Amino acid sequence: MSPVVLFSFVLGYFLLLLVVAWYTSRNANNESFFIGNRNSNWMLVAFGMIGTSLSGVTFVSVPGTVGAGAMQYFQVVIGYFLGYLVIAFVLLPLYYRMQLTSIYNYLEHRFGMTSYKTGATYFILSRTLGATARLYLVVNILQIFILDSMGVPFWLTTLVILVLILLYTFEGGVKTIVYTDTLQTSCMLIGLVVCIGAIMSKMDFSFTQTMDAMQAKGMTRIFNTDVNSSAFFLKQIIGGAFITIAMTGLDQEMMQKNISVRTLGGSQKNVLTLSVILLFVNFLFLLMGGLLYLYADASQLLVKGDDLFPTIALGGYLPAAIGVIFIIGLISALFPSADGALTALTSSFCIDILGLKRNTTRNEKEKKRIRLTVHLTLTVVFFLCVMVFKWIDDKSIIDVILKVAGYTYGPLLGLFAFGILTRRQLNDRLSLVVCLLAPLLVIGVDLINNAEWFAAKLQLGPAAAASLKGFSVSIFNGFRIGIELLIINGLLTFGGLWLISKPGNKI
């Protein structure tokens, strides 16, 4: 199918989103933008959050991991499920009891203004980097398979997509994206199921035959029992749980939609429903990955990783209609994470950094003008970050996102854990120092642990590279740090906060 035809379907999809946004944003105000007037339907939120939780990275990168790691990613998914239980029964009751619009207000009540601003700043940094990495992956696929042949430059593609996201989130915010996310999640899941069916049909496989063929190739293995491996099953499960707690439960974007539900019970049903559905959906993505690699072997394709799914879907190996479905599914996976991130970052910056809700001297009209200015500014920041990721051009974005999360969500994890698990009073002014030092220590440890990667990036000579590798082995004895990087960062932050605190009764 020609790039022009594919692009016309993309534009049609955007127009549908704009129509939904126009309809849902009528009579919207600042409360609609920030928390949907606390009147969102929990079933819509739960379904829409599937798309937000998965994103375009899952749509492309998770199937690509099957070739090298079989179904080991499902270890992380099991951890996600455990993390959602903590969110439902520990964090959500806290947020509802305190009637929070921004979840970082908890840090202000518990510790003080410095801890509050520190937590919000780390969220803004984390979500900006994570969301733009996801955005880069999808924009790059659209660029390579559609827009390069039309002579459209990468920067213009990025700009147009961001302007479209800006348009449909500008007024309604959360009130709008609850509905647009539901639409987009539906398209993403339909696209996934149709692509699975198309490849099975092409290979004349049933589900049982597919699983048998994957097993014969060693692609159905889930649990890794090598203690030194970064994919050891306990590391992956525990790390996955803490990733969910930090990247969902302590993330304003994800919680903004949950606390827009009217009651705590409804919000808990939303999270628990989401946790179960994600088990099945992630299995489908891994099944898709197995099918893609089986098809690539049969067709003698040498493509792997993030490039595999788009190459097969758009490279003429499947019917043209599958290419359209893949593109719609891909951008449907992208936008729930990109639009939600832009809305949540605007909310956090306005409420947490600028103190818009605390300010009683400004009227509703002035506050709205400030909110729209922040929204527009953050769109420009998104554009610049995507261009940086294009310059870096890393081929495994899911690894980049998990690595960034380990560095930036650790202080948030440490702050909230210290507040919830202890009764100690914090020297609030020093909390920022602790939250800066802990990630720096973690970065140093990670660089030593990954000495070979570090040497390759710096293009060091063989002697220097061997020296670095020997130093790493002498310290870690072959042990590889994986996604538990987040836990290490959180523990360092927790320990540092303990050192600058004293016993107290403040809850």
Secondary structure, 3 states (H helix, E strand, C coil): CCHHHHHHHHHHHHHHHHHHHHHHCCCCCHHHHHHHHHCECHHHHHHHHHHHHHHHHHHHHHHHHHHHHCCCHHHHHHHHHHHHHHHHHHHHHHHHHCCCCCCCHHHHHHCCHHHHHHHHHHHHHHHHHHHHHHHHHHHHHHHHHHHCCCCCCHHHHHHHHHHHHHHHHCCCCHHHHHHHHHHHHHHHHHHHHHHHHHHHHHHCCCHHHHHHHHHHCCCCCCCCCCCCCCCCHHHHHHHHHHHHHHHHHCCHHHHHHHCCECCHHHHHHHHHHHHHHHHHHHHHHHHHHHHHHHHHHHCCCCCCHHHHHHHHHHCCCCCHHHHHHHHHHHHHHHHHHHHHHHHHHHHHHHHHHCCCCCCCCCCHHHHHHHHHHHHHHHHHHHHHHHHHHHHHCCCCHHHHHHHHHHHHCHHHHHHHHHHHHCCCEECHHHHHHHHHHHHHHHHHHHHHHCHHHHHHHCCCCHHHHHHHHHHHHHHHCCCCCCCCHHHHHHHHHHHHHHHCEECCCCC
